[in-house]
Amino acid sequence: MVHNNNNRFRFFFHYSSLAKLTFWSFVFLALILVFFFKSPSSSSSSSSRVMTSSRPSMTSSLASDLYRRSLKTSSWGGPTWEKRVKSSARIRTRNGFCVLVTGASGFVGTHVSVALKRRGDGVLGLDNFNDYYEPSLKRARQALLERSGVYVVEGDINDVALLKKLFELVSFSHVMHLAAQAGVRYAMQNPSSYIHSNIAGFVSLLEICKNANPQPAIVWASSSSVYGLNTKVPFSEKDRTDQPASLYAATKKAGEEIAHTYNHIYGLSLTGLRFFTVYGPWGRPDMAYFFFTKDILKGKPIPIFEGANHGTVARDFTYIDDIVKGCLGALDTAEKSTGSGGKKRGPAQLRVFNLGNTSPVPVSDLVSILERLLKVKAKRMVMKLPRNGDVQFTHANISLAKREFGYKPTTDLQTGLKKFVRWYVSYYGSSKKSDQ
Ligand SMILES: O=C(O)[C@H]1O[C@H](OP(=O)(O)OP(=O)(O)OC[C@H]2O[C@@H](n3ccc(=O)[nH]c3=O)[C@H](O)[C@@H]2O)[C@H](O)[C@@H](O)[C@H]1O
């Protein structure tokens, strides 16, 4: 009897704890569901995101909301999406690469993606379509990429869940990392966006790459601005880069040091490219040559900077097609990463190259060329070079890139701007009426 009672007691006790456990499991599950549906989704720079297959982390979502301005709703995940991702990344030539291009709907990203796709590489784009400059231009570039067979995933490089998913779906041999917060002067208005994209975003991408198996080789966009207050010209990769003149420059310099760390610890193959004031069709509206064109056509005055004692301000303007050749050359000569799954197995390649034009042109000459091409006289407003990040002069020594992968720019500013103006007029239609 006692035995029986004990059994009943045990059974009852067991039954009641099971019921309690089930009850609390339901409560817990319900709480998770409430949290999921009530929380602001997205860890991309999009303000909201419809998730269909996996969730991004809350922390990155909050971070992106803090650092980015409003963006459109976007979605990722699901069987159709996965199919598009895989199809875009499929290699269509022998010994072709499989490349993830971040910032694919950006200026350089679009041109590089099209060039890679054209030669048969598998290319998958990633872009957060933020509104630093007109998102409609990024959408137009995206349409161009679609026509070339490149699918651009909408998402941010800080979105760990998304990056993980992409690396699960595709075994990337290379990453062309071009996503960044650009612009030297805007850094004074929105410093956090530089930290978010150029530092946190870069680290987030490197973390995924280091854990990938195989690890991809990474080529990424540094900047001529790392030379900062360096006065020795032309700028050589051996020159000092410890005096950045803007937060933008400082974040790019930080990127170079971060690259060193990931190369050293995890065996990631990393190549940084120091771009020198890249211009051309489909360019960035925040850059001087672009908004000078717009304002000259509108009859608006354009601010032309000059140094102390009327010193010339000049840039080593580099045409986009030359930059694309440099990017492909860097990808083609990038050695494999040596680690896998987060472990280093041996030393890996670590490089940095100047990609410039080697012939600086004064900004006032840039304006004269535009006047001739547009057949409109500019309203010049000469003013002192502001102390907000600008440097007076840039000039690239490109012998290292020449030696390593035959980099040889062939487009002078006059020729390049002619192509830009032709594109500008065709894109904006009757440009004098354009409100862009
Ligand atoms: O090589 C880089 O690493 C950087 O290149 C580019 O920076 P910058 O070389 O400063 O280009 P950009 O703003 O077009 O000014 C061009 C010239 O016009 C002068 N300038 C500018 C504005 C103005 O109102 N007046 C003027 O005279 C100005 O003083 C300068 O001399 C990219 O934007 C940057 O993201 C980064 O990639």
The ligand as an ORCA input file, in Angstrom:
! r2SCAN-3c Opt
* xyz 0 1
  O      40.424     60.481    -52.807
  C      39.754     60.244    -51.833
  O      40.059     59.389    -51.038
  C      38.524     61.039    -51.568
  O      38.122     61.605    -52.819
  C      37.005     62.445    -52.741
  O      37.305     63.535    -51.871
  P      37.803     64.886    -52.513
  O      39.087     64.696    -53.220
  O      37.769     65.916    -51.441
  O      36.702     65.132    -53.643
  P      35.632     66.310    -53.833
  O      34.817     66.494    -52.634
  O      34.943     66.017    -55.098
  O      36.548     67.583    -54.017
  C      37.398     67.703    -55.143
  C      38.146     68.990    -55.082
  O      37.227     70.084    -55.172
  C      37.425     70.966    -54.089
  N      36.137     71.532    -53.712
  C      35.197     70.755    -53.140
  C      33.970     71.266    -52.790
  C      33.704     72.614    -53.054
  O      32.623     73.122    -52.754
  N      34.672     73.372    -53.649
  C      35.878     72.861    -53.989
  O      36.736     73.589    -54.511
  C      38.066     70.147    -52.993
  O      38.857     70.957    -52.147
  C      38.902     69.181    -53.792
  O      40.133     69.744    -54.069
  C      35.822     61.675    -52.220
  O      34.711     62.519    -52.070
  C      36.130     61.008    -50.915
  O      35.038     60.188    -50.561
  C      37.408     60.203    -50.990
  O      37.167     59.038    -51.699
*
